[in-house]
Structure formats: C-alpha cells, structure tokens
Amino acid sequence: MPKGKTYLKDQEETKSVPLEDTIPNKKVIIRENLSKEEETKLIETLANNKDVFAWSAFDLIGFSKDIIQHSLDINPKTMPRTQRQENVRR
C-alpha cells in the first residue's frame, strides 16, 4: 500500500494531505476517490478555516486539562509487581 494512504475494512480508501506546503506536519485525511475539483475545493475550504482545528492539546486554550488528560488513581506507596504471562493456547 502506498505511503500516506490507509485502507480500513468496510471503509473507503483515504489519503493524508497537508493543508500548507510550508507546514507539512499539519495534515488532514480525506477520501481517496474525490474528483480533482472536489479535492481542490475541500482542501481550499479546510486551509481557509485551519484556525478552528486543534492540532495539539496546547491549542485547546480555555479548556480544562481534566477534559483531555487521562490519569490513573494509583496509590504512590504501592510497589509495582510483575505478573506472570498467561499461557494462551490456540
């Protein structure tokens, strides 16, 4: 499968497209089988509205970190233990 393309079972083929040539790591995933005109219009619309996307947690200004951060309720005094691996036979 070509790099940058994804195929998931029972879903359409997609591809990853950068919104700006100057910032290649800010990409969106779009359908592979759009016409050239549809793809151009979609990318143009997304690029014109890229300020509404949160590319990282730091972009979520005004949101509590409790909404986006997962934490485990673990007693810090408890020592970690390694469990034996379960022998699964098929």
Backbone as a chain_set.jsonl record, in Angstrom:
{"seq": "MPKGKTYLKDQEETKSVPLEDTIPNKKVIIRENLSKEEETKLIETLANNKDVFAWSAFDLIGFSKDIIQHSLDINPKTMPRTQRQENVRR", "coords": {"N": [[0.847, -1.171, 0.0], [0.615, 2.234, -0.847], [2.598, 4.823, 0.676], [1.163, 6.984, 3.132], [-1.422, 6.462, 2.54], [-4.462, 4.938, 3.571], [-6.275, 1.999, 4.184], [-9.132, 0.801, 5.441], [-11.031, -1.939, 6.513], [-14.231, -2.295, 5.104], [-14.464, 0.423, 4.738], [-13.909, 3.48, 2.919], [-11.069, 4.149, 0.816], [-8.485, 6.272, 1.944], [-6.492, 9.308, 2.063], [-3.657, 11.151, 3.237], [-3.263, 14.6, 3.469], [-1.363, 17.551, 3.292], [-2.282, 20.767, 4.633], [-0.921, 23.082, 4.191], [1.93, 23.845, 2.278], [4.161, 24.863, 3.511], [4.004, 24.009, 6.12], [4.328, 20.964, 6.669], [3.6, 19.005, 8.576], [1.044, 19.418, 9.505], [-1.621, 17.901, 8.714], [-4.547, 16.673, 6.965], [-7.006, 14.089, 6.696], [-8.458, 12.79, 3.889], [-11.003, 11.56, 1.58], [-9.979, 9.172, -0.851], [-11.064, 8.873, -3.42], [-12.121, 11.303, -4.447], [-13.145, 13.714, -6.893], [-10.866, 15.711, -8.866], [-11.601, 18.38, -8.783], [-13.396, 18.447, -6.577], [-11.619, 17.685, -4.52], [-9.766, 19.814, -4.595], [-11.437, 22.002, -3.9], [-12.276, 21.18, -1.323], [-9.821, 21.01, 0.142], [-9.029, 23.662, -0.082], [-11.107, 24.956, 1.332], [-10.753, 23.813, 3.891], [-8.145, 24.711, 4.431], [-8.559, 27.473, 4.499], [-9.968, 27.638, 6.835], [-8.348, 26.697, 8.856], [-7.689, 27.652, 11.331], [-9.577, 26.864, 13.168], [-9.066, 24.298, 13.914], [-7.716, 22.071, 16.357], [-4.548, 21.27, 16.71], [-2.933, 20.212, 18.581], [-2.822, 19.448, 22.129], [-2.052, 21.791, 23.357], [-3.179, 23.733, 21.812], [-5.752, 23.967, 22.672], [-6.948, 26.261, 24.106], [-8.418, 27.548, 27.01], [-9.762, 25.29, 27.788], [-10.24, 22.889, 30.332], [-7.598, 20.886, 31.604], [-8.402, 18.513, 32.658], [-10.315, 17.507, 31.006], [-9.02, 16.594, 28.745], [-6.912, 15.062, 29.605], [-5.763, 11.97, 30.776], [-5.757, 10.158, 33.787], [-4.463, 7.857, 36.206], [-5.764, 6.392, 39.096], [-3.752, 5.661, 41.37], [-2.152, 4.282, 44.186], [0.59, 5.911, 45.451], [2.352, 4.755, 47.245], [2.364, 2.075, 46.842], [4.158, -0.687, 45.674], [5.185, -1.548, 42.374], [4.253, -4.583, 40.68], [5.293, -7.418, 38.827], [3.411, -9.395, 36.754], [2.908, -12.862, 36.05], [3.128, -14.087, 32.734], [0.282, -15.055, 30.948], [-0.396, -18.263, 29.714], [-1.542, -18.802, 26.682], [-3.279, -20.948, 24.666], [-3.939, -21.904, 21.362]], "CA": [[0.0, 0.0, 0.0], [1.444, 3.427, -0.914], [2.767, 5.582, 1.914], [0.227, 8.086, 3.282], [-2.775, 6.002, 2.232], [-4.979, 3.996, 4.549], [-7.463, 1.272, 3.78], [-9.738, 0.088, 6.541], [-12.074, -2.844, 6.049], [-15.581, -1.729, 5.005], [-14.414, 1.875, 4.623], [-13.29, 3.924, 1.681], [-9.651, 4.437, 0.882], [-8.232, 7.672, 2.284], [-5.105, 9.756, 1.941], [-3.268, 12.245, 4.109], [-2.905, 15.745, 2.634], [-1.017, 18.734, 4.087], [-3.071, 21.954, 4.313], [0.023, 24.09, 3.711], [3.228, 23.291, 1.885], [5.185, 25.353, 4.435], [3.871, 23.266, 7.386], [3.93, 19.625, 6.201], [3.105, 18.099, 9.615], [-0.382, 19.684, 9.738], [-2.295, 17.202, 7.617], [-5.91, 16.189, 7.141], [-7.254, 12.842, 5.969], [-9.625, 12.942, 3.016], [-11.287, 10.395, 0.733], [-9.085, 8.977, -1.985], [-11.728, 8.886, -4.719], [-12.76, 12.568, -4.797], [-12.693, 14.267, -8.165], [-9.829, 16.73, -8.664], [-12.304, 19.624, -8.422], [-13.874, 18.299, -5.194], [-10.465, 17.676, -3.644], [-9.241, 21.173, -4.548], [-12.365, 22.833, -3.119], [-12.243, 20.736, 0.065], [-8.559, 21.428, 0.736], [-9.078, 25.126, -0.002], [-12.009, 25.3, 2.436], [-10.096, 23.433, 5.138], [-7.0, 25.606, 4.624], [-9.081, 28.793, 4.875], [-10.542, 27.542, 8.184], [-7.428, 25.892, 9.663], [-7.578, 28.209, 12.683], [-10.555, 26.236, 14.061], [-8.582, 22.971, 14.279], [-6.755, 21.943, 17.456], [-3.532, 20.344, 16.226], [-2.344, 19.577, 19.763], [-3.507, 19.825, 23.37], [-1.683, 23.167, 23.666], [-4.065, 24.615, 21.039], [-7.064, 23.995, 23.315], [-6.944, 27.334, 25.101], [-9.704, 27.732, 27.673], [-10.307, 24.002, 28.195], [-9.59, 22.293, 31.486], [-6.804, 19.715, 31.228], [-9.12, 17.325, 33.111], [-11.125, 17.009, 29.884], [-8.184, 15.951, 27.723], [-5.808, 14.315, 30.208], [-6.159, 10.76, 31.481], [-4.902, 9.855, 34.933], [-4.791, 6.625, 36.906], [-5.846, 6.566, 40.538], [-2.846, 4.642, 41.906], [-1.528, 4.643, 45.453], [2.027, 6.063, 45.193], [3.136, 3.948, 48.188], [2.315, 0.684, 46.405], [5.252, -1.081, 44.786], [4.697, -2.26, 41.189], [4.545, -6.012, 40.608], [5.24, -8.024, 37.5], [2.581, -10.599, 36.745], [3.314, -13.927, 35.126], [2.42, -14.064, 31.481], [-0.694, -16.127, 30.83], [-0.11, -19.16, 28.596], [-2.764, -18.94, 25.897], [-3.127, -21.949, 23.586], [-4.981, -21.779, 20.327]], "C": [[0.897, 1.24, 0.0], [1.464, 4.191, 0.407], [1.767, 6.738, 1.947], [-1.207, 7.702, 2.97], [-3.185, 4.954, 3.248], [-6.18, 3.292, 3.947], [-7.963, 0.476, 4.962], [-10.881, -0.745, 5.989], [-13.434, -2.158, 6.131], [-15.584, -0.206, 5.017], [-13.73, 2.233, 3.319], [-11.811, 4.203, 1.892], [-9.458, 5.932, 1.111], [-6.775, 8.013, 2.022], [-4.895, 10.968, 2.826], [-2.727, 13.379, 3.248], [-2.523, 16.921, 3.533], [-1.877, 19.923, 3.662], [-2.191, 23.072, 3.771], [1.329, 23.413, 3.35], [4.319, 23.697, 2.865], [5.145, 24.636, 5.781], [3.397, 21.844, 7.053], [3.38, 18.699, 7.283], [1.638, 18.359, 9.982], [-1.163, 19.149, 8.544], [-3.733, 16.863, 7.983], [-6.056, 14.913, 6.324], [-8.551, 13.017, 5.188], [-9.828, 11.659, 2.209], [-10.357, 10.353, -0.461], [-9.796, 9.233, -3.314], [-12.54, 10.157, -4.998], [-12.284, 12.996, -6.183], [-11.666, 15.356, -7.868], [-10.458, 18.048, -8.225], [-12.798, 19.582, -6.978], [-12.715, 18.373, -4.199], [-9.886, 19.086, -3.483], [-10.118, 22.081, -3.704], [-12.32, 22.474, -1.641], [-10.973, 21.209, 0.767], [-8.514, 22.946, 0.889], [-9.946, 25.581, 1.172], [-11.369, 24.978, 3.776], [-8.912, 24.355, 5.446], [-7.455, 27.0, 5.057], [-9.623, 28.809, 6.295], [-9.649, 26.762, 9.137], [-7.285, 26.409, 11.092], [-8.584, 27.6, 13.656], [-10.131, 24.842, 14.515], [-7.651, 23.052, 15.476], [-5.763, 20.87, 17.035], [-2.834, 19.622, 17.376], [-3.125, 20.036, 20.989], [-3.208, 21.276, 23.743], [-2.558, 24.174, 22.916], [-5.435, 24.769, 21.68], [-7.088, 25.011, 24.455], [-8.339, 27.474, 25.686], [-10.367, 26.435, 28.108], [-9.529, 23.486, 29.399], [-8.793, 21.066, 31.041], [-7.457, 18.426, 31.711], [-9.957, 16.708, 31.993], [-10.273, 16.19, 28.924], [-7.066, 15.09, 28.286], [-6.34, 13.131, 31.003], [-5.209, 10.548, 32.659], [-5.391, 8.579, 35.606], [-4.766, 6.883, 38.406], [-5.06, 5.436, 41.202], [-2.231, 5.165, 43.196], [-0.019, 4.745, 45.23], [2.908, 5.236, 46.136], [3.189, 2.472, 47.789], [3.453, 0.403, 45.429], [4.681, -1.832, 43.577], [5.108, -3.73, 41.222], [4.459, -6.48, 39.168], [4.417, -9.298, 37.601], [3.135, -11.596, 35.748], [2.484, -13.82, 33.86], [1.509, -15.273, 31.38], [-0.371, -16.947, 29.591], [-1.411, -19.413, 27.848], [-2.479, -19.899, 24.748], [-4.279, -21.793, 22.626], [-5.121, -23.05, 19.566]], "O": [[1.853, 1.296, 0.774], [0.485, 4.204, 1.152], [1.54, 7.398, 0.933], [-2.115, 8.52, 3.116], [-2.358, 4.178, 3.726], [-7.006, 3.914, 3.279], [-7.281, -0.434, 5.434], [-11.611, -0.304, 5.101], [-13.744, -1.511, 7.131], [-16.623, 0.398, 5.284], [-13.062, 1.407, 2.697], [-11.365, 4.46, 3.01], [-10.177, 6.754, 0.544], [-5.941, 7.137, 1.791], [-5.83, 11.712, 3.125], [-1.853, 13.17, 2.407], [-3.276, 17.26, 4.446], [-2.174, 20.082, 2.478], [-2.647, 23.908, 2.991], [1.778, 22.505, 4.048], [5.296, 22.969, 3.04], [6.134, 24.647, 6.513], [2.205, 21.552, 7.143], [2.747, 17.696, 6.953], [1.052, 17.564, 10.718], [-1.342, 19.821, 7.528], [-4.086, 16.776, 9.159], [-5.311, 14.689, 5.371], [-9.596, 13.346, 5.749], [-8.955, 10.793, 2.158], [-9.993, 11.391, -1.013], [-9.184, 9.76, -4.244], [-13.543, 10.099, -5.709], [-11.168, 12.681, -6.594], [-11.603, 15.866, -6.749], [-9.901, 18.751, -7.382], [-12.644, 20.553, -6.237], [-12.812, 19.037, -3.167], [-9.554, 19.502, -2.373], [-9.612, 22.847, -2.883], [-12.326, 23.364, -0.789], [-11.042, 21.752, 1.869], [-8.009, 23.452, 1.891], [-9.566, 26.483, 1.917], [-11.435, 25.785, 4.703], [-8.706, 24.735, 6.598], [-6.806, 27.635, 5.889], [-9.729, 29.874, 6.902], [-10.136, 26.218, 10.128], [-6.811, 25.686, 11.968], [-8.456, 27.802, 14.864], [-10.76, 24.262, 15.4], [-6.878, 24.002, 15.597], [-6.102, 19.687, 17.006], [-2.226, 18.568, 17.188], [-3.987, 20.91, 20.894], [-4.034, 21.926, 24.384], [-2.669, 25.329, 23.326], [-6.209, 25.631, 21.263], [-7.231, 24.648, 25.623], [-9.326, 27.515, 24.951], [-11.426, 26.467, 28.734], [-8.309, 23.63, 29.472], [-9.255, 20.295, 30.199], [-7.11, 17.348, 31.229], [-10.271, 15.518, 32.033], [-10.745, 15.206, 28.354], [-6.341, 14.449, 27.524], [-7.26, 13.276, 31.808], [-3.999, 10.739, 32.532], [-6.58, 8.262, 35.577], [-3.846, 7.521, 38.918], [-5.617, 4.395, 41.552], [-1.843, 6.329, 43.292], [0.602, 3.751, 44.852], [4.089, 5.036, 45.854], [3.978, 1.708, 48.344], [3.68, 1.157, 44.483], [3.788, -2.664, 43.737], [6.175, -4.076, 41.729], [3.642, -5.988, 38.39], [4.693, -10.167, 38.427], [3.745, -11.23, 34.743], [1.295, -13.504, 33.903], [1.918, -16.391, 31.693], [-0.102, -16.386, 28.529], [-2.276, -20.15, 28.322], [-1.556, -19.69, 23.96], [-5.427, -21.581, 23.017], [-5.945, -23.138, 18.656]]}, "num_chains": 1, "name": "protein.A"}
